[in-house]
Protein backbone atom coordinates (compact mmCIF):
# COMPACT_ATOMS: atom_id res chain seq x y z
CA UNK A 1 0.00 0.00 0.00
CA UNK A 2 2.84 2.38 0.76
CA UNK A 3 4.27 1.89 -2.76
CA UNK A 4 0.85 2.45 -4.32
CA UNK A 5 0.29 5.57 -2.26
CA UNK A 6 3.67 6.96 -3.33
CA UNK A 7 2.78 6.40 -7.00
CA UNK A 8 -0.58 8.12 -6.59
CA UNK A 9 0.80 11.29 -5.04
CA UNK A 10 4.22 11.49 -6.74
CA UNK A 11 3.20 14.19 -9.28
CA UNK A 12 1.96 16.47 -6.48
CA UNK A 13 4.78 15.76 -4.05
CA UNK A 14 7.39 16.47 -6.72
CA UNK A 15 6.61 20.17 -6.28
CA UNK A 16 6.82 20.21 -2.49
CA UNK A 17 9.58 22.39 -1.16
CA UNK A 18 11.73 21.31 1.74
CA UNK A 19 10.65 24.11 4.07
CA UNK A 20 8.53 27.25 4.12
CA UNK A 21 10.25 30.63 3.51
CA UNK A 22 11.26 32.87 6.43
CA UNK A 23 7.71 34.23 6.64
CA UNK A 24 6.44 30.75 7.51
CA UNK A 25 4.00 30.91 4.58
CA UNK A 26 4.85 29.34 1.23
CA UNK A 27 2.20 30.56 -1.21
CA UNK A 28 3.57 30.78 -4.77
CA UNK A 29 0.08 30.12 -6.19
CA UNK A 30 -1.58 32.98 -4.36
CA UNK A 31 -3.22 34.47 -7.44
CA UNK A 32 -4.91 31.19 -8.36
CA UNK A 33 -5.64 30.38 -4.72
CA UNK A 34 -7.47 33.68 -4.28
CA UNK A 35 -9.68 32.87 -7.26
CA UNK A 36 -10.54 29.50 -5.72
CA UNK A 37 -11.14 31.20 -2.39
CA UNK A 38 -13.62 33.58 -4.02
CA UNK A 39 -15.40 30.58 -5.56
CA UNK A 40 -15.51 28.81 -2.21
CA UNK A 41 -16.93 31.92 -0.53
CA UNK A 42 -19.65 32.09 -3.17
CA UNK A 43 -20.49 28.43 -2.59
CA UNK A 44 -20.55 28.99 1.16
CA UNK A 45 -22.79 32.03 0.86
CA UNK A 46 -25.21 30.29 -1.50
CA UNK A 47 -25.32 26.77 -0.06
CA UNK A 48 -23.31 25.81 3.00
CA UNK A 49 -24.00 28.87 5.15
CA UNK A 50 -27.81 28.70 4.76
CA UNK A 51 -27.80 24.94 5.36
CA UNK A 52 -25.58 25.38 8.39
CA UNK A 53 -27.90 27.99 9.83
CA UNK A 54 -30.84 25.65 9.31
CA UNK A 55 -28.93 22.83 11.02
CA UNK A 56 -28.15 25.12 13.96
CA UNK A 57 -31.89 25.57 14.60
CA UNK A 58 -32.48 21.81 14.91
CA UNK A 59 -33.18 20.47 18.42
CA UNK A 60 -29.98 20.03 20.39
CA UNK A 61 -28.38 16.66 19.71
CA UNK A 62 -30.83 15.68 16.97
CA UNK A 63 -28.16 15.79 14.25
CA UNK A 64 -25.39 14.20 16.30
CA UNK A 65 -26.11 10.73 14.83
CA UNK A 66 -25.11 12.10 11.41
CA UNK A 67 -21.76 13.22 12.79
CA UNK A 68 -21.32 9.95 14.67
CA UNK A 69 -22.06 7.88 11.55
CA UNK A 70 -19.65 9.92 9.43
CA UNK A 71 -16.85 9.68 11.99
CA UNK A 72 -17.38 5.95 12.39
CA UNK A 73 -17.25 5.36 8.64
CA UNK A 74 -13.86 7.09 8.53
CA UNK A 75 -12.28 4.90 11.19
CA UNK A 76 -11.00 2.12 8.86
CA UNK A 77 -9.00 4.71 6.95
CA UNK A 78 -7.65 6.10 10.21
CA UNK A 79 -6.56 2.59 11.24
CA UNK A 80 -4.58 2.19 8.01
CA UNK A 81 -2.86 5.52 8.57
CA UNK A 82 -2.16 4.64 12.21
CA UNK A 83 -0.41 1.49 11.01
CA UNK A 84 1.54 3.30 8.30
CA UNK A 85 2.76 5.74 10.95
CA UNK A 86 3.75 2.93 13.31
CA UNK A 87 1.09 4.00 15.81
CA UNK A 88 -0.10 0.58 16.99
CA UNK A 89 -1.92 2.02 20.00
CA UNK A 90 -3.94 4.37 17.83
CA UNK A 91 -4.70 1.57 15.38
CA UNK A 92 -5.95 -0.66 18.17
CA UNK A 93 -8.12 2.08 19.66
CA UNK A 94 -9.68 3.01 16.33
CA UNK A 95 -10.30 -0.62 15.42
CA UNK A 96 -12.06 -1.26 18.71
CA UNK A 97 -14.06 1.97 18.34
CA UNK A 98 -15.22 0.88 14.89
CA UNK A 99 -16.27 -2.58 16.06
CA UNK A 100 -18.13 -1.31 19.13
CA UNK A 101 -19.88 1.58 17.41
CA UNK A 102 -20.80 -0.42 14.30
CA UNK A 103 -22.40 -3.15 16.40
CA UNK A 104 -23.56 -1.82 19.77
CA UNK A 105 -23.80 1.72 18.37
CA UNK A 106 -26.27 0.76 15.61
CA UNK A 107 -24.00 1.15 12.56
CA UNK A 108 -22.25 4.11 14.16
CA UNK A 109 -25.28 6.31 14.78
CA UNK A 110 -24.45 6.17 18.49
CA UNK A 111 -21.08 6.44 20.22
CA UNK A 112 -20.95 3.89 23.04
CA UNK A 113 -17.19 3.55 22.49
CA UNK A 114 -16.71 7.18 23.44
CA UNK A 115 -18.87 6.69 26.51
CA UNK A 116 -16.42 4.07 27.80
CA UNK A 117 -13.36 6.17 27.05
CA UNK A 118 -12.36 4.96 23.59
CA UNK A 119 -11.64 8.29 21.93
CA UNK A 120 -10.71 8.41 18.26
CA UNK A 121 -7.01 8.72 17.42
CA UNK A 122 -7.61 11.19 14.59
CA UNK A 123 -5.24 11.05 11.64
CA UNK A 124 -5.12 11.09 7.84
CA UNK A 125 -2.70 10.36 5.02
CA UNK A 126 -1.44 13.93 5.06
CA UNK A 127 -0.14 13.22 8.56
CA UNK A 128 1.27 9.91 7.37
CA UNK A 129 3.26 11.76 4.71
CA UNK A 130 4.51 14.18 7.37
CA UNK A 131 5.65 11.24 9.52
CA UNK A 132 7.47 9.84 6.49
CA UNK A 133 9.35 13.12 6.16
CA UNK A 134 7.52 14.60 3.17
CA UNK A 135 7.70 18.42 3.37
CA UNK A 136 4.57 20.55 3.67
CA UNK A 137 4.94 22.12 0.25
CA UNK A 138 3.08 25.16 -0.99
CA UNK A 139 -0.22 26.37 0.38
CA UNK A 140 -3.26 25.48 -1.73
CA UNK A 141 -6.93 26.34 -1.58
CA UNK A 142 -8.96 23.50 -3.03
CA UNK A 143 -12.39 23.96 -4.63
CA UNK A 144 -15.11 22.94 -2.14
CA UNK A 145 -12.54 21.54 0.32
CA UNK A 146 -10.91 24.85 1.22
CA UNK A 147 -7.45 25.46 2.72
CA UNK A 148 -4.79 22.81 2.26
CA UNK A 149 -1.15 22.30 1.31
CA UNK A 150 0.47 20.26 -1.44
CA UNK A 151 1.17 17.49 1.06
CA UNK A 152 -2.35 17.49 2.51
CA UNK A 153 -3.91 17.67 -0.96
CA UNK A 154 -1.95 14.55 -1.92
CA UNK A 155 -3.12 12.95 1.31
CA UNK A 156 -6.75 13.65 0.43
CA UNK A 157 -6.27 11.85 -2.89
CA UNK A 158 -4.87 8.76 -1.21
CA UNK A 159 -7.48 8.75 1.57
CA UNK A 160 -10.20 8.83 -1.09
CA UNK A 161 -8.73 6.30 -3.53
CA UNK A 162 -7.54 3.82 -0.91
CA UNK A 163 -10.57 3.98 1.39
CA UNK A 164 -10.41 0.57 3.14
CA UNK A 165 -14.14 0.75 3.93
CA UNK A 166 -14.80 -0.24 0.32
CA UNK A 167 -12.74 -3.39 0.83
CA UNK A 168 -14.23 -4.63 4.10
CA UNK A 169 -16.76 -7.14 2.89
CA UNK A 170 -18.12 -7.96 6.35
CA UNK A 171 -19.12 -4.36 7.11
CA UNK A 172 -22.90 -3.78 6.95
CA UNK A 173 -23.95 -2.25 3.63
CA UNK A 174 -25.40 1.01 5.00
CA UNK A 175 -22.06 1.98 6.52
CA UNK A 176 -20.51 1.88 3.06
CA UNK A 177 -23.48 3.19 1.10
CA UNK A 178 -24.09 6.28 3.23
CA UNK A 179 -20.53 7.17 4.20
CA UNK A 180 -20.22 9.99 1.67
CA UNK A 181 -23.66 11.56 2.26
CA UNK A 182 -22.96 11.42 5.99
CA UNK A 183 -19.66 13.22 5.46
CA UNK A 184 -21.49 15.98 3.57
CA UNK A 185 -24.05 16.14 6.37
CA UNK A 186 -21.27 16.40 8.94
CA UNK A 187 -19.83 19.41 7.12
CA UNK A 188 -23.23 21.10 7.20
CA UNK A 189 -23.62 20.42 10.93
CA UNK A 190 -20.12 21.72 11.66
CA UNK A 191 -20.78 24.85 9.58
CA UNK A 192 -23.78 25.51 11.77
CA UNK A 193 -21.84 24.90 14.97
CA UNK A 194 -19.02 27.22 13.86
CA UNK A 195 -21.36 29.75 12.27
CA UNK A 196 -20.15 32.92 13.99
CA UNK A 197 -16.47 31.97 13.79
CA UNK A 198 -16.69 31.11 10.09
CA UNK A 199 -18.65 34.27 9.35
CA UNK A 200 -15.99 36.36 11.08
CA UNK A 201 -13.24 34.78 9.01
CA UNK A 202 -15.03 34.82 5.66
CA UNK A 203 -17.15 37.95 5.83
CA UNK A 204 -15.92 40.22 8.61
CA UNK A 205 -12.13 40.17 8.17
CA UNK A 206 -10.12 42.65 6.12
CA UNK A 207 -8.66 39.84 4.01
CA UNK A 208 -10.56 36.57 4.40
CA UNK A 209 -8.09 34.68 2.21
CA UNK A 210 -5.08 35.60 4.33
CA UNK A 211 -7.01 34.98 7.53
CA UNK A 212 -8.18 31.52 6.44
CA UNK A 213 -4.66 30.65 5.28
CA UNK A 214 -3.15 31.75 8.59
CA UNK A 215 -5.66 29.81 10.68
CA UNK A 216 -5.28 26.64 8.62
CA UNK A 217 -1.49 26.60 8.61
CA UNK A 218 -1.20 27.33 12.32
CA UNK A 219 -3.81 24.73 13.28
CA UNK A 220 -2.44 22.06 10.94
CA UNK A 221 1.13 22.53 12.11
CA UNK A 222 -0.06 22.37 15.71
CA UNK A 223 -1.91 19.09 14.96
CA UNK A 224 1.33 17.67 13.55
CA UNK A 225 3.34 18.84 16.54
CA UNK A 226 5.15 21.54 14.58
CA UNK A 227 5.37 24.68 16.73
CA UNK A 228 6.35 27.80 14.76
CA UNK A 229 9.43 29.65 15.86
CA UNK A 230 9.22 33.13 17.33
CA UNK A 231 10.62 34.49 14.06
CA UNK A 232 7.87 32.81 12.06
CA UNK A 233 5.22 34.15 14.41
CA UNK A 234 6.49 37.69 13.89
CA UNK A 235 5.83 37.35 10.17
CA UNK A 236 2.28 35.97 10.47
CA UNK A 237 -0.18 38.45 9.03
CA UNK A 238 -3.40 39.15 10.92
CA UNK A 239 -5.91 41.02 8.71
CA UNK A 240 -7.92 42.01 11.78
CA UNK A 241 -5.10 44.28 12.93
CA UNK A 242 -5.40 46.43 9.81
CA UNK A 243 -9.13 46.91 10.29
CA UNK A 244 -8.88 48.02 13.93
C-alpha positions as CSV (number, residue, x, y, z in Angstrom):
1,X,0.0,0.0,0.0
2,X,2.8,2.4,0.8
3,X,4.3,1.9,-2.8
4,X,0.8,2.5,-4.3
5,X,0.3,5.6,-2.3
6,X,3.7,7.0,-3.3
7,X,2.8,6.4,-7.0
8,X,-0.6,8.1,-6.6
9,X,0.8,11.3,-5.0
10,X,4.2,11.5,-6.7
11,X,3.2,14.2,-9.3
12,X,2.0,16.5,-6.5
13,X,4.8,15.8,-4.1
14,X,7.4,16.5,-6.7
15,X,6.6,20.2,-6.3
16,X,6.8,20.2,-2.5
17,X,9.6,22.4,-1.2
18,X,11.7,21.3,1.7
19,X,10.7,24.1,4.1
20,X,8.5,27.2,4.1
21,X,10.2,30.6,3.5
22,X,11.3,32.9,6.4
23,X,7.7,34.2,6.6
24,X,6.4,30.8,7.5
25,X,4.0,30.9,4.6
26,X,4.8,29.3,1.2
27,X,2.2,30.6,-1.2
28,X,3.6,30.8,-4.8
29,X,0.1,30.1,-6.2
30,X,-1.6,33.0,-4.4
31,X,-3.2,34.5,-7.4
32,X,-4.9,31.2,-8.4
33,X,-5.6,30.4,-4.7
34,X,-7.5,33.7,-4.3
35,X,-9.7,32.9,-7.3
36,X,-10.5,29.5,-5.7
37,X,-11.1,31.2,-2.4
38,X,-13.6,33.6,-4.0
39,X,-15.4,30.6,-5.6
40,X,-15.5,28.8,-2.2
41,X,-16.9,31.9,-0.5
42,X,-19.6,32.1,-3.2
43,X,-20.5,28.4,-2.6
44,X,-20.5,29.0,1.2
45,X,-22.8,32.0,0.9
46,X,-25.2,30.3,-1.5
47,X,-25.3,26.8,-0.1
48,X,-23.3,25.8,3.0
49,X,-24.0,28.9,5.2
50,X,-27.8,28.7,4.8
51,X,-27.8,24.9,5.4
52,X,-25.6,25.4,8.4
53,X,-27.9,28.0,9.8
54,X,-30.8,25.7,9.3
55,X,-28.9,22.8,11.0
56,X,-28.2,25.1,14.0
57,X,-31.9,25.6,14.6
58,X,-32.5,21.8,14.9
59,X,-33.2,20.5,18.4
60,X,-30.0,20.0,20.4
61,X,-28.4,16.7,19.7
62,X,-30.8,15.7,17.0
63,X,-28.2,15.8,14.2
64,X,-25.4,14.2,16.3
65,X,-26.1,10.7,14.8
66,X,-25.1,12.1,11.4
67,X,-21.8,13.2,12.8
68,X,-21.3,9.9,14.7
69,X,-22.1,7.9,11.5
70,X,-19.6,9.9,9.4
71,X,-16.8,9.7,12.0
72,X,-17.4,6.0,12.4
73,X,-17.2,5.4,8.6
74,X,-13.9,7.1,8.5
75,X,-12.3,4.9,11.2
76,X,-11.0,2.1,8.9
77,X,-9.0,4.7,6.9
78,X,-7.7,6.1,10.2
79,X,-6.6,2.6,11.2
80,X,-4.6,2.2,8.0
81,X,-2.9,5.5,8.6
82,X,-2.2,4.6,12.2
83,X,-0.4,1.5,11.0
84,X,1.5,3.3,8.3
85,X,2.8,5.7,11.0
86,X,3.8,2.9,13.3
87,X,1.1,4.0,15.8
88,X,-0.1,0.6,17.0
89,X,-1.9,2.0,20.0
90,X,-3.9,4.4,17.8
91,X,-4.7,1.6,15.4
92,X,-6.0,-0.7,18.2
93,X,-8.1,2.1,19.7
94,X,-9.7,3.0,16.3
95,X,-10.3,-0.6,15.4
96,X,-12.1,-1.3,18.7
97,X,-14.1,2.0,18.3
98,X,-15.2,0.9,14.9
99,X,-16.3,-2.6,16.1
100,X,-18.1,-1.3,19.1
101,X,-19.9,1.6,17.4
102,X,-20.8,-0.4,14.3
103,X,-22.4,-3.1,16.4
104,X,-23.6,-1.8,19.8
105,X,-23.8,1.7,18.4
106,X,-26.3,0.8,15.6
107,X,-24.0,1.2,12.6
108,X,-22.2,4.1,14.2
109,X,-25.3,6.3,14.8
110,X,-24.5,6.2,18.5
111,X,-21.1,6.4,20.2
112,X,-21.0,3.9,23.0
113,X,-17.2,3.5,22.5
114,X,-16.7,7.2,23.4
115,X,-18.9,6.7,26.5
116,X,-16.4,4.1,27.8
117,X,-13.4,6.2,27.1
118,X,-12.4,5.0,23.6
119,X,-11.6,8.3,21.9
120,X,-10.7,8.4,18.3
121,X,-7.0,8.7,17.4
122,X,-7.6,11.2,14.6
123,X,-5.2,11.0,11.6
124,X,-5.1,11.1,7.8
125,X,-2.7,10.4,5.0
126,X,-1.4,13.9,5.1
127,X,-0.1,13.2,8.6
128,X,1.3,9.9,7.4
129,X,3.3,11.8,4.7
130,X,4.5,14.2,7.4
131,X,5.7,11.2,9.5
132,X,7.5,9.8,6.5
133,X,9.3,13.1,6.2
134,X,7.5,14.6,3.2
135,X,7.7,18.4,3.4
136,X,4.6,20.6,3.7
137,X,4.9,22.1,0.2
138,X,3.1,25.2,-1.0
139,X,-0.2,26.4,0.4
140,X,-3.3,25.5,-1.7
141,X,-6.9,26.3,-1.6
142,X,-9.0,23.5,-3.0
143,X,-12.4,24.0,-4.6
144,X,-15.1,22.9,-2.1
145,X,-12.5,21.5,0.3
146,X,-10.9,24.9,1.2
147,X,-7.5,25.5,2.7
148,X,-4.8,22.8,2.3
149,X,-1.1,22.3,1.3
150,X,0.5,20.3,-1.4
151,X,1.2,17.5,1.1
152,X,-2.3,17.5,2.5
153,X,-3.9,17.7,-1.0
154,X,-2.0,14.6,-1.9
155,X,-3.1,13.0,1.3
156,X,-6.8,13.6,0.4
157,X,-6.3,11.8,-2.9
158,X,-4.9,8.8,-1.2
159,X,-7.5,8.7,1.6
160,X,-10.2,8.8,-1.1
161,X,-8.7,6.3,-3.5
162,X,-7.5,3.8,-0.9
163,X,-10.6,4.0,1.4
164,X,-10.4,0.6,3.1
165,X,-14.1,0.7,3.9
166,X,-14.8,-0.2,0.3
167,X,-12.7,-3.4,0.8
168,X,-14.2,-4.6,4.1
169,X,-16.8,-7.1,2.9
170,X,-18.1,-8.0,6.3
171,X,-19.1,-4.4,7.1
172,X,-22.9,-3.8,7.0
173,X,-23.9,-2.2,3.6
174,X,-25.4,1.0,5.0
175,X,-22.1,2.0,6.5
176,X,-20.5,1.9,3.1
177,X,-23.5,3.2,1.1
178,X,-24.1,6.3,3.2
179,X,-20.5,7.2,4.2
180,X,-20.2,10.0,1.7
181,X,-23.7,11.6,2.3
182,X,-23.0,11.4,6.0
183,X,-19.7,13.2,5.5
184,X,-21.5,16.0,3.6
185,X,-24.0,16.1,6.4
186,X,-21.3,16.4,8.9
187,X,-19.8,19.4,7.1
188,X,-23.2,21.1,7.2
189,X,-23.6,20.4,10.9
190,X,-20.1,21.7,11.7
191,X,-20.8,24.8,9.6
192,X,-23.8,25.5,11.8
193,X,-21.8,24.9,15.0
194,X,-19.0,27.2,13.9
195,X,-21.4,29.7,12.3
196,X,-20.1,32.9,14.0
197,X,-16.5,32.0,13.8
198,X,-16.7,31.1,10.1
199,X,-18.7,34.3,9.3
200,X,-16.0,36.4,11.1
201,X,-13.2,34.8,9.0
202,X,-15.0,34.8,5.7
203,X,-17.2,37.9,5.8
204,X,-15.9,40.2,8.6
205,X,-12.1,40.2,8.2
206,X,-10.1,42.7,6.1
207,X,-8.7,39.8,4.0
208,X,-10.6,36.6,4.4
209,X,-8.1,34.7,2.2
210,X,-5.1,35.6,4.3
211,X,-7.0,35.0,7.5
212,X,-8.2,31.5,6.4
213,X,-4.7,30.7,5.3
214,X,-3.2,31.8,8.6
215,X,-5.7,29.8,10.7
216,X,-5.3,26.6,8.6
217,X,-1.5,26.6,8.6
218,X,-1.2,27.3,12.3
219,X,-3.8,24.7,13.3
220,X,-2.4,22.1,10.9
221,X,1.1,22.5,12.1
222,X,-0.1,22.4,15.7
223,X,-1.9,19.1,15.0
224,X,1.3,17.7,13.5
225,X,3.3,18.8,16.5
226,X,5.1,21.5,14.6
227,X,5.4,24.7,16.7
228,X,6.3,27.8,14.8
229,X,9.4,29.7,15.9
230,X,9.2,33.1,17.3
231,X,10.6,34.5,14.1
232,X,7.9,32.8,12.1
233,X,5.2,34.1,14.4
234,X,6.5,37.7,13.9
235,X,5.8,37.3,10.2
236,X,2.3,36.0,10.5
237,X,-0.2,38.5,9.0
238,X,-3.4,39.1,10.9
239,X,-5.9,41.0,8.7
240,X,-7.9,42.0,11.8
241,X,-5.1,44.3,12.9
242,X,-5.4,46.4,9.8
243,X,-9.1,46.9,10.3
244,X,-8.9,48.0,13.9
